[in-house]
Amino acid sequence: MKKIAKNVYAETNYRGCNPGFVVTSAGVVMIDTPQMPTDAVKWREIIAKHGSVKYVINTEPHGDHYTGNYYFKGTVVAHEGTRQAILASNIDQMKERMRKTAPAEYALMKRFRFRPPTITLTKEMTLYVGDHTFKLINLPGHTPYQVAVYIPEEKTIFTSDNVFYKVPPWFQQAMPYEWLESLKRMEDMEIEVVVPGHGEVCDAGYFPEMRACVQEWVDTVNDTIKQGLALEEAINKVTILDRYQLDPEMRKMLLRFNVGRLYQVLKK
């Protein structure tokens, strides 16, 4: 865990997303929760030293951002689309996967249930908690339901998966052109500290690089479409992931997700 601003903490070494929290004069506000139960329990113990949890904000509809909600108190807040995704999640399927692959994690899931948000937004929302302001803004990109959490008093933003710092981005539900616009919108804000969805904490200087990354994926897949390549041919043609050190199976899956989604969107 790192202290990244006066009252803001973030963790970048857990499996899954980067969770964080802000210590206010009225309690703790969490942004996302650890995916793995053992990490969630450790995170809960750390947070308890700073105060009680008043709110848990989930920034997107993917499980690595909301699975740990179960282990924390506090009112859950998220986009309406994230609420619907959580309600549609298959708890038995997830627990069975944990039972087979991670017995230590499964041991902490006997009474596990998903905790969907009880407060939702579709565009924007502001939470005033003690001496802090939390501006929740729907910025479509990685998914239609991405929520950035901006804390002006700390000049800090949690971008969720609209920013992947120096690691491969995922496009499985992406809206690529909206993603580019959302990054530009964040770039124009008064920000000193950026907590990405994945990768290390950075500053606002990374926004142009992230835009260039998204644009490269868009241009590359567009080129395969202009060449008249079928989807399978396009997947085999794209080499962007060669610059990363990835397990071969992970590389294969990520290519299929990314190229498949962009091919579908750009073909239209």
QUIKA-V813873 format. One record per backbone hydrogen bond with DSSP energy under -1.0 kcal/mol. NH is the residue of the N-H (numbers start at 1). CO is the residue of the C=O. E is the energy in kcal/mol with one decimal. If there is no record, write none. Layout:
<<NH/CO/E> <NH/CO/E>>
//
This chain:
<<2/10/-3.0> <4/8/-2.0> <5/8/-1.3> <9/21/-2.6> <10/2/-2.4> <11/19/-2.4> <18/197/-1.5> <20/31/-2.0> <21/9/-2.2> <22/29/-2.6> <23/7/-2.6> <24/27/-2.4> <27/24/-1.1> <28/52/-3.1> <29/22/-2.4> <30/55/-2.8> <31/20/-3.0> <32/57/-3.2> <33/65/-1.6> <40/36/-2.4> <41/37/-2.4> <42/38/-1.8> <43/39/-2.8> <44/40/-2.3> <45/41/-1.8> <46/42/-2.0> <47/43/-2.6> <48/44/-2.1> <49/46/-1.0> <50/47/-2.5> <54/28/-3.1> <55/28/-1.2> <56/75/-2.7> <57/30/-2.6> <58/77/-2.6> <65/62/-2.3> <67/63/-2.5> <69/66/-2.0> <71/68/-1.7> <72/69/-2.0> <75/54/-2.3> <77/56/-2.9> <78/119/-1.7> <80/121/-2.4> <83/79/-2.0> <84/80/-2.1> <85/81/-1.8> <86/82/-2.4> <87/83/-2.5> <88/84/-1.5> <89/86/-1.2> <94/90/-1.8> <95/91/-2.5> <96/92/-2.2> <97/93/-1.9> <98/94/-2.1> <99/95/-2.4> <100/96/-1.8> <101/97/-2.2> <102/98/-2.9> <106/102/-2.3> <107/103/-1.8> <108/105/-1.7> <109/106/-2.1> <112/109/-1.0> <118/76/-1.8> <119/76/-1.5> <121/78/-1.3> <125/136/-2.1> <127/134/-2.5> <129/132/-2.2> <132/129/-2.1> <134/127/-2.8> <135/150/-2.9> <136/125/-3.3> <137/148/-2.4> <138/123/-3.3> <139/146/-1.8> <141/143/-2.5> <147/59/-2.3> <148/137/-2.8> <149/158/-2.3> <150/135/-2.6> <151/156/-3.0> <154/151/-1.3> <156/151/-1.6> <157/193/-2.3> <158/149/-2.6> <159/195/-2.1> <162/159/-1.2> <163/160/-1.5> <165/198/-2.6> <174/171/-1.7> <175/141/-2.8> <179/175/-2.3> <180/176/-1.8> <181/177/-1.7> <182/178/-2.6> <183/179/-2.2> <184/180/-1.8> <185/181/-2.1> <186/182/-2.1> <187/183/-2.2> <188/184/-1.2> <189/186/-1.6> <191/189/-1.3> <192/155/-3.0> <193/155/-2.2> <194/202/-2.9> <195/157/-3.0> <197/160/-1.7> <197/163/-1.8> <202/194/-2.5> <206/203/-2.0> <207/204/-1.4> <210/206/-2.3> <211/207/-2.5> <212/208/-2.3> <213/209/-1.9> <214/210/-2.4> <215/211/-2.7> <216/212/-2.2> <217/213/-1.9> <218/214/-2.3> <219/215/-3.0> <220/216/-2.6> <221/217/-2.3> <222/218/-2.4> <223/219/-2.1> <224/220/-1.4> <225/221/-1.8> <226/222/-2.5> <227/223/-1.7> <228/225/-1.6> <229/224/-2.3> <234/230/-2.6> <235/231/-2.6> <236/232/-1.7> <237/233/-1.2> <238/234/-1.8> <242/239/-2.0> <243/240/-1.2> <244/241/-1.6> <246/244/-1.1> <251/247/-2.9> <252/248/-2.3> <253/249/-2.4> <254/250/-2.8> <255/251/-2.4> <256/252/-1.9> <257/253/-2.5> <258/254/-3.0> <259/255/-2.5> <260/256/-1.4> <261/257/-2.2> <262/258/-2.4> <263/259/-2.9> <264/260/-1.9> <265/261/-2.4> <266/262/-3.1> <267/263/-1.9>>
//
